[in-house]
Amino acid sequence: MNTFSSSAETAFFLITSLDPMLAGIVARSLAVSACACVIASGAGLLVGAWLGVACFRGRGVVLALLNTALALPSVVVGLVVYLLLSRSGPLGYLGWLFSFKAMVLAQSVLVLPVVTALVRQTIEDAERNHGEQFQSLGAGRFVRGLILLWDERYALLTVLIAAFGRAISEVGAVMVVGGNIDGYTRVMTTSIALETSKGDLPLALALGMVLLGVVLLLNVLIALLRRWREQRDDTAPVVAVQAHRAVL
């Protein structure tokens, strides 16, 4: 039996038997990414909606910087957060370095531009289609932004799911600020890198399978949301006509 088949067999056994070490790493990884997405989404939704309807001098520069941040390497984010949280850094007094909170902060910084940029594009497209109607009703930019956030809530769910996938699949930032400490700050991506270098291929392969499964599930959810939204948009005119006839 070759190395791959034997590792795959052991990895499958670890998954089906709910190995405690494997389950702990997966749970910690999901918790870090979920917390980071909640924090980044709270700020990204508001900032993105504002950028989608706002018109001010220098907006093009802000959007250029935002789009640049989308390609920011995760190790660079990790380095910046590390310097901020280090003992001699401005936030060193918090004592967060090499902790769960540090990893959440790093992933929040990494995910925030993704959420903000995608929300901004979604709201800007909606503003282009419905903005004049809202303006004729006397709605200001702030009110229009809030209305469009609610109106595009199903599309924004896709954005949040994509952001979670970005967070859970990154390795550089959490490794730099978390330290990859066993049982404390070790997540799926950092464990895969470590276990592969140690030669523990079954555990690394099992974690890789789980990570791919999570990413696959996220993509399925995105596809289902898009399909449901398209069906909802297609049936909306029919429902409107039926309601109009009922009134008549």
C-alpha positions as CSV (number, residue, x, y, z in Angstrom):
1,M,0.0,0.0,0.0
2,N,1.5,3.4,-1.0
3,T,1.8,6.4,1.2
4,F,-1.2,8.3,-0.3
5,S,-3.7,5.4,0.1
6,S,-2.6,4.5,3.6
7,S,-2.7,8.2,4.7
8,A,-6.1,8.6,3.1
9,E,-7.4,5.5,4.9
10,T,-6.2,6.7,8.2
11,A,-7.5,10.2,7.5
12,F,-10.9,8.9,6.7
13,F,-10.9,6.9,10.0
14,L,-9.9,10.1,12.0
15,I,-12.8,11.9,10.5
16,T,-15.5,9.2,10.9
17,S,-14.3,8.4,14.5
18,L,-14.4,12.1,15.4
19,D,-10.8,12.2,16.7
20,P,-10.7,14.6,19.6
21,M,-7.6,16.4,18.3
22,L,-9.1,16.8,14.9
23,A,-12.4,17.9,16.3
24,G,-10.7,20.5,18.6
25,I,-8.8,22.0,15.7
26,V,-11.8,22.2,13.4
27,A,-14.0,23.8,16.2
28,R,-11.3,26.3,17.0
29,S,-10.9,27.2,13.3
30,L,-14.6,27.7,12.8
31,A,-14.9,29.8,15.9
32,V,-12.0,32.1,14.9
33,S,-13.4,32.6,11.4
34,A,-17.0,33.1,12.6
35,C,-16.0,35.7,15.1
36,A,-13.8,37.5,12.6
37,C,-16.7,37.6,10.0
38,V,-19.2,38.9,12.5
39,I,-16.8,41.8,13.4
40,A,-15.8,42.5,9.8
41,S,-19.4,42.3,8.5
42,G,-20.7,44.8,11.0
43,A,-18.3,47.4,9.8
44,G,-18.1,46.3,6.2
45,L,-21.9,46.5,5.6
46,L,-22.1,50.0,6.9
47,V,-19.0,51.3,5.2
48,G,-19.8,49.5,2.0
49,A,-23.3,50.9,1.9
50,W,-22.1,54.4,2.5
51,L,-19.5,54.1,-0.3
52,G,-22.2,52.7,-2.6
53,V,-24.4,55.8,-2.3
54,A,-21.9,58.5,-1.3
55,C,-20.5,61.1,-3.7
56,F,-17.4,63.1,-2.4
57,R,-14.1,64.4,-3.6
58,G,-11.5,61.7,-3.5
59,R,-13.9,58.8,-3.8
60,G,-11.9,57.3,-6.6
61,V,-8.8,57.3,-4.5
62,V,-10.7,55.6,-1.6
63,L,-12.0,52.9,-4.0
64,A,-8.6,52.3,-5.5
65,L,-7.1,51.8,-2.0
66,L,-10.0,49.5,-1.1
67,N,-9.5,47.4,-4.2
68,T,-5.8,47.3,-3.5
69,A,-6.5,45.9,0.0
70,L,-8.3,43.0,-1.6
71,A,-5.0,41.7,-2.8
72,L,-3.2,42.3,0.4
73,P,-1.2,39.2,1.4
74,S,-2.3,37.6,4.6
75,V,1.3,37.5,5.9
76,V,1.5,41.2,5.6
77,V,-1.7,41.6,7.6
78,G,-0.3,39.2,10.2
79,L,2.9,41.3,10.4
80,V,1.1,44.6,10.9
81,V,-1.2,43.1,13.6
82,Y,1.9,41.5,15.2
83,L,3.7,44.8,15.4
84,L,0.6,46.5,16.9
85,L,0.1,43.8,19.5
86,S,3.8,43.2,20.3
87,R,5.1,44.2,23.8
88,S,6.6,47.4,22.3
89,G,3.6,48.1,20.0
90,P,0.8,50.6,20.7
91,L,-1.6,47.8,21.6
92,G,0.9,45.7,23.5
93,Y,-0.8,46.5,26.8
94,L,-3.7,44.3,25.8
95,G,-1.6,41.1,26.0
96,W,-3.4,39.6,23.0
97,L,-0.4,38.3,21.0
98,F,-0.4,34.6,20.5
99,S,-4.0,34.3,21.5
100,F,-7.5,33.6,20.1
101,K,-8.3,37.3,20.2
102,A,-5.2,38.1,18.1
103,M,-6.2,35.6,15.4
104,V,-9.7,37.0,15.3
105,L,-8.3,40.6,15.0
106,A,-6.0,39.5,12.1
107,Q,-8.7,37.7,10.2
108,S,-11.1,40.7,10.8
109,V,-8.6,43.0,9.2
110,L,-8.1,40.6,6.3
111,V,-11.9,40.1,5.7
112,L,-13.0,43.7,6.1
113,P,-11.9,44.9,2.6
114,V,-13.6,41.9,1.0
115,V,-16.9,42.6,2.7
116,T,-16.7,46.4,2.1
117,A,-15.8,46.1,-1.6
118,L,-18.5,43.5,-2.4
119,V,-21.1,45.4,-0.4
120,R,-20.1,48.7,-2.1
121,Q,-20.5,47.2,-5.6
122,T,-23.9,45.6,-4.7
123,I,-25.3,48.8,-3.2
124,E,-23.9,50.9,-6.0
125,D,-25.6,48.8,-8.6
126,A,-28.9,48.9,-6.7
127,E,-28.5,52.7,-6.3
128,R,-28.0,53.0,-10.1
129,N,-31.3,51.1,-10.7
130,H,-33.5,52.5,-7.9
131,G,-31.7,55.7,-6.7
132,E,-33.9,58.2,-8.7
133,Q,-37.0,56.6,-7.3
134,F,-35.8,57.0,-3.7
135,Q,-34.7,60.6,-4.4
136,S,-38.1,61.5,-5.7
137,L,-39.5,60.4,-2.4
138,G,-37.1,62.6,-0.5
139,A,-34.9,59.9,0.9
140,G,-31.4,61.1,1.8
141,R,-28.2,59.1,1.1
142,F,-28.1,57.6,4.6
143,V,-31.7,56.4,4.4
144,R,-31.2,55.1,0.8
145,G,-28.2,53.2,2.0
146,L,-30.2,51.5,4.8
147,I,-33.1,50.7,2.5
148,L,-30.8,49.2,-0.2
149,L,-29.0,47.1,2.5
150,W,-32.3,45.6,3.4
151,D,-33.5,45.3,-0.2
152,E,-30.3,43.5,-1.2
153,R,-30.1,41.3,1.9
154,Y,-30.2,38.0,0.0
155,A,-27.3,39.1,-2.2
156,L,-25.4,40.3,0.8
157,L,-25.8,36.9,2.4
158,T,-23.7,35.6,-0.5
159,V,-21.1,38.2,0.3
160,L,-20.9,37.1,4.0
161,I,-20.6,33.4,3.1
162,A,-17.8,34.3,0.6
163,A,-16.1,36.3,3.4
164,F,-16.2,33.4,5.8
165,G,-14.6,31.2,3.1
166,R,-11.8,33.7,2.7
167,A,-11.3,33.8,6.5
168,I,-11.2,30.0,7.1
169,S,-8.9,29.2,4.2
170,E,-6.1,31.7,5.1
171,V,-3.0,30.6,6.9
172,G,-0.4,33.4,7.0
173,A,-2.0,35.9,9.4
174,V,-3.2,33.5,12.0
175,M,0.2,31.7,12.0
176,V,2.1,35.0,12.6
177,V,-0.1,36.4,15.4
178,G,-1.3,33.1,16.8
179,G,2.0,31.2,17.0
180,N,0.3,27.9,16.1
181,I,0.3,26.7,19.8
182,D,-1.1,23.2,20.2
183,G,-4.5,23.1,21.9
184,Y,-4.7,26.9,22.0
185,T,-4.2,28.8,18.7
186,R,-3.8,25.9,16.2
187,V,-6.4,26.0,13.4
188,M,-6.9,23.9,10.3
189,T,-4.6,25.7,7.9
190,T,-1.7,26.1,10.3
191,S,-2.1,22.5,11.5
192,I,-1.9,21.2,7.9
193,A,1.3,23.1,7.3
194,L,2.8,21.9,10.6
195,E,1.8,18.3,10.4
196,T,3.0,18.0,6.8
197,S,6.4,19.3,7.8
198,K,6.5,16.8,10.7
199,G,5.5,13.9,8.4
200,D,2.1,13.3,10.1
201,L,0.4,13.0,6.7
202,P,-2.8,11.3,7.9
203,L,-3.8,14.1,10.3
204,A,-2.8,16.8,7.7
205,L,-4.9,15.0,5.0
206,A,-7.9,14.6,7.3
207,L,-7.8,18.4,8.1
208,G,-7.4,19.1,4.4
209,M,-10.5,17.0,3.7
210,V,-12.5,18.8,6.4
211,L,-11.4,22.2,5.1
212,L,-12.3,21.3,1.5
213,G,-15.7,20.0,2.8
214,V,-16.3,23.3,4.5
215,V,-15.4,25.3,1.4
216,L,-17.5,23.1,-0.7
217,L,-20.5,23.5,1.6
218,L,-20.0,27.3,1.5
219,N,-20.0,27.2,-2.3
220,V,-23.2,25.1,-2.4
221,L,-24.9,27.6,0.0
222,I,-23.9,30.4,-2.3
223,A,-25.2,28.6,-5.4
224,L,-28.5,27.8,-3.6
225,L,-28.9,31.4,-2.5
226,R,-28.3,32.7,-6.0
227,R,-30.8,30.2,-7.5
228,W,-33.4,31.0,-4.8
229,R,-33.0,34.7,-5.4
230,E,-33.3,34.4,-9.2
231,Q,-36.5,32.4,-8.7
232,R,-37.8,35.0,-6.3
233,D,-37.1,37.8,-8.7
234,D,-38.8,35.9,-11.5
235,T,-41.9,35.3,-9.5
236,A,-42.1,38.8,-8.1
237,P,-43.8,40.4,-11.2
238,V,-46.4,37.6,-11.2
239,V,-47.2,38.1,-7.6
240,A,-47.5,41.9,-8.2
241,V,-50.0,41.4,-11.1
242,Q,-52.1,38.9,-9.0
243,A,-52.2,41.4,-6.1
244,H,-53.2,44.2,-8.6
245,R,-56.0,42.1,-10.0
246,A,-57.2,41.2,-6.5
247,V,-57.5,44.9,-5.6
248,L,-59.5,45.6,-8.8
